[in-house]
Structures are given as structure tokens and as C-alpha cells.
Amino acid sequence: MKETISRAMARRIALAAQGFADKRPASAIGRRHLSKVLARTGLLQIDSVSVVVRAHYMPLFSRLGSYDRGLLDGAASGRKRMLFEYWAHEASLLPVETWPLMRWRMDRAANNEGIYGRLAQFGRERADLIEETYRKVAADGPVAASDIDGAKGSGGWWGWSDEKHAFEWLFWAGRITTASRRGFERLYDLPERVIPGAIFESPAPEPADAHRELLRISARALGIATIGDLRDYFRLSPADVKDRVPELVESGELLPVSVKGWKQQAYLHKDARVPRKVSARALLAPFDPLVFERSRAERLFDFHYRIEIYTPAEKRRFGYYVLPFLLGDTIVARVDLKADRPAGVFRVLAAYAEPGAPPHTAAELAEELRLMMNWLKLARIEIVPAGDLGPALGDIFMS
């Protein structure tokens, strides 16, 4: 590998690391395909917004195409569980094998460290309610926070009830975990009844060893990355990785390189693939690992991306829930989407081409929208001719 590489090569390395250099499977999609994606991404970020579909379902669709969402639900529950929920890159689904690597974070949380200030304060002041809640889960689990008398707050972090705070503190501390979900609500149980026994009982590595292994997972998932990118993947602190990255360089697992146009030092994973060409086509969730670190998306794709859910409507530039559209090795467009489930309609509210998007962008985007509409089991698509790609999409779907 050259010591200095082009941004185009860095882009292809990143896409291959995330599975976008592979063709979508032609056969029925099962647990083998799910395992392959998880081996690459290392996690699936969870988000409550369901304007199109909940965020953790999207990365599999982006890489595999249409699949049964029950596959992922089943992998995150039951006796043949493959995944568990915890705080990684925000709330995430993680392979169960990662459980011991997160024990250091759980131990810190149990000491009211590394968690939200108000939750830490609650942990110090309401140990009585925390223990009462733990006993309730131990006796009656799986149980939802809303099943507990008084647990319903007024909404939002500041509106959480004391009981909800107790559940969240116990979850952070690893004393309870998600057994399954009812709708989108967590059903909590003791981890020894959820995590496979051999994994749960395995000794927790020392924090330094866990941080090193999490950096390895991050480096494989990213392919090429700065220290900030590597830290961000599992939300590690500068202190957590200060000595670990040099160790991985010394062992030959990370190779220091320069990327043209990047100000920061980059590190290439020793096993990173460097494809000559990437022929991907995918709509990406706002929380897809390829783009969830916005500065990295800008460095790789020259794509400035911000989710505008919390921006007042009159100040939004592109729309409420905008998905990037990847074509080849470039993000060529963005599209504002809404799945109107009661009406059975997939609504395309606006579509915008990126500078330099090829002439066939609208046609390729239309094909991906059809695939997504069918995956979501919506009966028809409606195009609002907003944005510079909107009229062309409307013409395609009217023809």
C-alpha cells in the first residue's frame, strides 16, 4: 500500500469494509447473510424515528436488498439470539460475542461514571428504587418500564419518571438488558437469562484489552480511518485509545497512511480490501455506519449531511427525513421519504442531485425506490416534484 492514497481509493476501501463492494444475494436471505453483515459493521444503531422504517432495519436492506425484518427481530430475541442491545455508537444492536467487551462500560456506569449527569445523580440518590426495580425484574421479567406503577412520565428525558430512570440506570450498568421488544418498547430481563451462558460467564477483559479489541472491530468496519473515526465508532474517549492505537500500529494491524485532502493522520486496516471498482446502489439510513460520523462522510464523499428532524420546517434545506443515495462509489443524491402505512403509499417528498451526479441518477434511484416500496409492503408510490430530481422521478413513475 502506498503511503499516500487518493480520496477515491479511500472511498472504495471504506465501501468494501462495509460490504458495499459485494453483490446483493440472489437467494433467500437468512441468518448467514445477517452474520456476514454484522461481521463487517460490528453494530446496528437503533433510533426511535419510524418515518420510513426504524433505523436498525435499514443497513441490512442497503446491503442485502429486500429481506424479512422478522429475521432481525428473531436474531435479537429468543433462545437462538445473535444480538443484544447496549450503548455502543449510541443505542445499538451488537453481536452477543461483544458482551464481555462492554463490561468495562457497564462497570463504570455502575459507579455513576461515563453516563448522563442526571442519571449519575439519580444513581447516587435513589439506590433504594434502583434495587427495588432490579428485584421486580428478577421476579417478573421480562417486564417493560410501563408495566410498573408510576413509571409513565411526561415524555422526553426531563419528563422521565423515577421508575424509568431506575430502568435506564440498571440497563447502563448491565444489570438488566433487553429480552425483546413490544412494539418499540423494551422488555427487560436479567442478562444471565438473556445472554448465552458461555458468553455471560466468560471473564471480562481488562479495560485496556477491551478497548484494543473494540478498536480492532472499528478498524475492520471502517477500512480506513482517523483516530477520531476509530474512537467514534464505539464512543471511546481519547484517554481510552491514547496508548491503544500506537500498540495496533506496532503490531502491524493498523498501517499509517495519508489520504489526499485529509488533514488528519489516517490508518489503514491491514486486511482492508482495495477494490478497483465498486458498483453499489443503496439508499442509506441517516444512522448507517457508512455515514453516521458526518465529518467522515464529508471527507470520503464530499457530502455534507445533517438530519433536519429538529430543524423548524421553514429552515430545512432538504426535508424532514432525508436518505443519501449511493451509486457506484459516490453519494449522488438525497431524497426525503415517508412511508404512509395507513394509506399504503410510499411518499417521495423531494429529491436532490449532488454536484456531478451522472445523467442516469434518476433512473437508478427510481429502481431503488421501487425495491424499497416493495420491501416495506406499500402498494404504490407518489412523487412530489420537489428538488431538481423530483420532476424526473415523477416522469419515470408516470411512464
C-alpha positions in Angstrom: 0.0 0.0 0.0 1.3 3.5 -0.9 1.9 5.8 2.0 -0.3 8.4 0.3 -3.6 7.4 -1.3 -6.3 9.2 -3.2 -9.6 10.0 -1.7 -11.3 7.9 -4.4 -9.2 4.9 -3.2 -10.1 5.6 0.4 -13.7 5.7 -0.5 -13.6 2.3 -2.2 -11.7 0.9 0.8 -14.4 2.2 3.2 -17.3 0.9 1.0 -15.7 -2.6 0.7 -15.2 -2.7 4.5 -18.9 -2.0 5.0 -19.9 -4.7 2.4 -20.9 -2.4 -0.5 -18.4 -4.0 -2.9 -20.3 -7.3 -2.8 -23.4 -8.1 -4.9 -26.6 -8.4 -3.2 -27.6 -12.1 -2.7 -29.7 -13.7 -5.3 -31.0 -16.4 -3.0 -33.3 -16.2 0.1 -31.7 -14.1 2.8 -31.2 -15.8 6.1 -29.0 -15.8 9.2 -25.9 -16.5 7.3 -26.3 -13.2 5.4 -27.1 -11.4 8.6 -24.0 -12.7 10.2 -21.9 -11.6 7.3 -23.2 -8.0 7.5 -22.7 -7.9 11.3 -19.1 -9.3 10.9 -18.5 -6.2 8.8 -20.4 -3.5 10.6 -19.9 -4.7 14.2 -23.2 -3.0 15.2 -26.5 -1.6 14.1 -27.6 1.7 15.6 -31.1 1.9 17.0 -33.3 5.0 16.6 -36.9 5.5 17.5 -37.9 7.5 14.4 -40.0 5.4 12.1 -40.9 7.9 9.3 -39.7 5.3 6.8 -38.6 2.3 8.8 -36.7 2.1 12.1 -33.0 2.7 11.6 -31.6 -0.7 12.6 -33.5 -2.4 9.8 -32.1 -0.2 7.1 -28.4 -1.3 6.9 -29.4 -4.9 6.1 -31.7 -3.6 3.3 -29.0 -1.3 2.0 -26.5 -4.2 1.7 -28.7 -7.2 1.0 -31.9 -5.9 -0.6 -35.3 -7.0 0.3 -35.4 -9.3 3.4 -37.9 -10.3 6.1 -37.5 -7.9 9.0 -38.5 -10.7 11.3 -35.1 -12.1 10.6 -33.5 -9.3 12.6 -36.2 -9.4 15.3 -35.6 -13.1 15.8 -31.8 -12.5 16.0 -32.4 -10.0 18.8 -34.6 -12.3 20.9 -35.2 -15.9 21.9 -33.0 -18.8 22.7 -31.0 -18.6 19.4 -30.2 -14.9 20.0 -27.4 -13.4 17.9 -27.7 -9.9 19.1 -28.1 -7.8 22.3 -28.8 -4.1 23.0 -26.4 -1.8 24.7 -24.8 1.7 24.4 -22.1 1.5 21.7 -22.4 4.1 19.0 -25.5 5.4 20.8 -28.1 2.7 21.5 -27.1 -0.3 19.3 -27.7 -3.9 18.5 -24.4 -5.8 18.9 -23.3 -9.4 18.3 -23.6 -11.3 21.6 -19.9 -12.1 21.5 -19.3 -8.3 22.2 -21.0 -8.5 25.6 -17.7 -9.1 27.5 -16.1 -6.2 25.6 -18.7 -3.8 27.0 -18.3 -4.9 30.7 -15.9 -2.0 31.4 -18.5 0.5 30.3 -21.1 -1.3 32.5 -18.8 -1.2 35.5 -18.2 2.5 35.0 -21.9 3.1 34.8 -22.4 1.1 38.0 -20.0 3.6 39.6 -22.0 6.5 38.1 -19.2 7.2 35.6 -19.5 7.7 31.9 -23.3 8.3 31.9 -25.5 11.3 31.7 -25.1 13.7 34.6 -28.7 13.5 35.7 -28.7 9.7 35.6 -25.5 9.6 37.6 -27.1 11.9 40.2 -30.1 9.6 40.3 -27.9 6.6 40.8 -26.3 8.2 43.8 -29.5 9.4 45.3 -32.0 6.7 44.6 -30.2 3.4 45.2 -33.3 2.2 47.0 -35.6 2.5 44.0 -32.9 1.0 41.7 -32.6 -2.1 43.9 -36.4 -2.3 44.1 -36.7 -2.2 40.4 -34.0 -4.8 40.0 -35.8 -7.1 42.3 -39.0 -6.6 40.2 -37.2 -7.5 37.0 -35.6 -10.6 38.7 -39.0 -11.8 39.9 -41.2 -10.9 37.0 -39.0 -10.4 33.9 -39.3 -9.9 31.1 -41.0 -6.6 32.1 -41.5 -3.2 30.5 -40.9 0.0 32.3 -44.5 1.0 31.6 -45.7 -2.1 33.4 -44.5 -0.6 36.7 -47.0 1.6 38.6 -45.9 5.2 38.3 -43.4 4.5 35.6 -45.1 6.6 33.0 -43.5 10.1 32.8 -44.4 13.1 30.8 -42.2 12.3 27.8 -38.6 13.2 26.9 -35.5 12.9 29.2 -36.6 15.6 31.6 -40.1 14.0 31.8 -38.9 10.6 32.8 -40.4 9.1 35.9 -38.2 7.9 38.7 -39.0 4.3 37.8 -37.9 4.9 34.2 -34.7 6.4 35.5 -34.1 3.3 37.5 -34.6 1.0 34.5 -32.2 3.1 32.4 -29.6 3.1 35.2 -29.8 -0.7 35.5 -29.5 -1.0 31.7 -26.4 1.2 31.6 -24.9 -0.8 34.4 -25.5 -4.1 32.6 -27.6 -5.5 35.5 -30.6 -5.8 33.2 -30.9 -6.0 29.4 -33.4 -6.1 26.6 -35.0 -9.6 26.3 -37.2 -8.5 23.4 -39.4 -5.6 22.4 -43.1 -5.0 22.4 -43.6 -2.7 19.5 -40.6 -0.5 20.1 -40.8 -0.7 23.9 -38.0 -2.7 25.6 -38.9 -5.7 27.7 -36.2 -6.1 30.3 -34.8 -9.2 32.0 -31.6 -10.2 33.8 -28.7 -10.7 31.4 -28.0 -14.2 32.7 -31.4 -15.1 31.3 -30.8 -13.4 28.0 -27.1 -13.6 27.0 -25.9 -17.1 26.1 -24.4 -18.7 29.2 -20.9 -19.3 27.9 -20.6 -15.7 26.9 -22.2 -14.3 30.0 -20.0 -16.3 32.3 -16.7 -15.6 30.4 -14.4 -13.3 32.3 -14.5 -9.6 31.4 -11.2 -8.5 29.8 -9.2 -5.7 31.4 -10.5 -2.3 30.1 -7.3 -1.7 28.0 -7.7 -5.1 26.3 -11.4 -4.4 25.6 -10.6 -1.0 24.2 -7.9 -2.6 21.9 -10.4 -5.2 20.7 -13.1 -2.6 20.1 -10.6 -0.6 18.1 -9.9 -3.7 16.0 -13.6 -4.1 15.3 -13.8 -0.4 14.4 -10.8 -0.5 12.1 -12.2 -3.6 10.2 -15.6 -1.9 9.9 -14.2 1.4 8.6 -11.3 0.1 6.5 -9.5 3.4 6.6 -10.0 5.9 9.4 -8.6 8.7 11.6 -8.2 8.2 15.3 -11.4 10.3 15.7 -13.3 7.9 13.4 -12.0 4.9 15.3 -13.0 6.4 18.7 -16.4 7.5 17.5 -17.5 4.0 16.3 -17.9 2.8 19.9 -17.8 6.2 21.5 -14.4 5.7 23.2 -12.7 8.6 25.0 -9.3 10.0 24.0 -7.9 8.5 27.2 -9.3 5.1 26.3 -7.4 4.9 23.0 -4.3 7.1 23.6 -2.0 4.1 24.0 -4.0 1.5 22.2 -3.7 2.9 18.6 0.1 3.0 18.8 0.0 -0.6 20.0 -2.0 -1.6 17.0 0.4 0.2 14.7 3.3 -1.5 16.3 1.7 -4.9 15.9 1.1 -4.2 12.2 -2.7 -4.2 12.5 -3.0 -0.6 11.6 -0.9 1.0 8.8 -0.4 4.8 9.0 -1.2 6.4 5.6 -2.0 9.8 4.3 -5.2 10.5 2.3 -5.1 13.4 -0.1 -7.2 16.2 1.2 -7.4 14.8 4.7 -5.7 17.0 7.4 -5.6 14.1 9.9 -3.4 11.1 10.0 -5.2 8.1 8.6 -4.9 4.4 9.5 -5.5 1.5 7.1 -6.5 -1.9 8.5 -4.0 -4.5 7.5 -6.7 -6.7 5.9 -8.6 -3.9 4.2 -9.8 -4.7 0.6 -8.9 -2.2 -2.1 -11.3 -2.9 -4.9 -10.6 -1.3 -8.3 -14.3 -0.6 -8.7 -17.4 -0.5 -6.5 -20.8 -0.9 -8.2 -23.1 -0.3 -5.3 -26.6 1.1 -5.4 -28.3 1.8 -2.0 -30.4 4.1 0.0 -28.8 4.7 3.4 -30.4 5.3 6.7 -29.2 8.5 8.5 -27.6 6.3 11.1 -25.9 3.8 8.7 -22.3 3.2 9.9 -21.1 4.4 6.5 -22.4 8.0 7.2 -23.2 8.3 10.9 -20.0 10.1 11.6 -20.8 13.2 9.5 -17.3 14.7 9.2 -16.1 11.3 7.8 -18.9 11.2 5.3 -17.8 14.7 4.2 -14.1 13.6 3.9 -14.9 10.5 2.0 -17.8 11.6 -0.3 -17.6 15.4 -0.2 -21.2 15.0 1.2 -22.4 17.5 3.8 -25.2 15.7 5.7 -27.3 16.7 8.6 -30.6 15.2 9.7 -33.2 18.0 9.9 -35.9 16.4 12.1 -35.4 19.0 14.8 -34.9 21.9 12.4 -38.1 24.1 12.0 -39.8 23.3 8.7 -39.2 26.7 7.2 -35.5 26.4 7.8 -35.0 22.9 6.4 -32.8 22.7 3.4 -33.7 19.2 2.1 -36.5 17.8 4.2 -37.6 16.1 7.4 -36.1 12.6 6.9 -33.6 12.5 4.1 -31.7 9.4 3.0 -28.5 9.6 1.0 -28.4 7.6 -2.3 -25.2 5.7 -3.0 -24.5 4.9 -6.6 -21.2 3.2 -7.6 -18.7 4.6 -5.1 -20.3 8.0 -4.8 -23.2 9.5 -2.9 -25.0 11.1 -5.9 -28.4 12.2 -4.4 -30.5 12.6 -1.3 -34.2 12.0 -1.0 -36.9 13.0 1.5 -39.1 10.0 2.2 -42.1 9.0 4.2 -43.8 5.6 4.5 -47.6 6.4 4.8 -48.5 3.0 6.2 -52.3 3.7 6.8 -52.7 4.7 3.1 -50.2 2.2 1.8 -48.3 4.9 0.0 -44.5 5.5 -0.3 -44.2 9.3 -0.5 -41.2 10.9 -2.1 -41.4 14.4 -0.9 -38.3 15.8 -2.6 -35.2 14.5 -4.4 -31.9 16.4 -5.0 -28.9 15.5 -7.1 -25.4 16.1 -5.8 -22.9 18.0 -7.9 -21.5 15.8 -10.6 -24.3 13.2 -10.3 -24.5 11.1 -13.6 -27.4 11.5 -16.1 -28.8 8.1 -15.1 -29.2 9.0 -11.4 -33.0 9.4 -11.5 -33.4 6.1 -13.3 -31.2 4.2 -10.7 -32.9 6.0 -7.8 -36.3 5.0 -9.2 -35.3 1.3 -9.2 -34.1 1.5 -5.6 -37.3 3.3 -4.5 -39.3 0.5 -6.2 -37.3 -2.1 -4.3 -37.8 -0.3 -1.0 -41.5 0.3 -1.6 -42.0 -3.5 -2.1 -39.8 -4.3 0.9 -42.0 -2.0 3.1 -45.1 -3.7 1.6 -46.6 -0.4 0.4 -49.0 -0.5 -2.5 -47.9 2.5 -4.5 -45.5 5.4 -4.8 -46.3 9.1 -5.0 -43.7 11.6 -6.2 -43.8 15.3 -5.2 -41.9 17.1 -8.0 -39.7 19.0 -5.5 -36.0 19.3 -5.8 -34.1 19.1 -9.0 -34.6 15.3 -9.3 -38.2 15.3 -8.3 -39.7 16.1 -11.8 -37.5 13.4 -13.5 -38.6 10.8 -10.9 -42.2 11.8 -11.4 -41.9 11.3 -15.2 -40.3 7.8 -14.6 -43.1 6.6 -12.4 -45.8 8.1 -14.6 -44.5 6.3 -17.8 
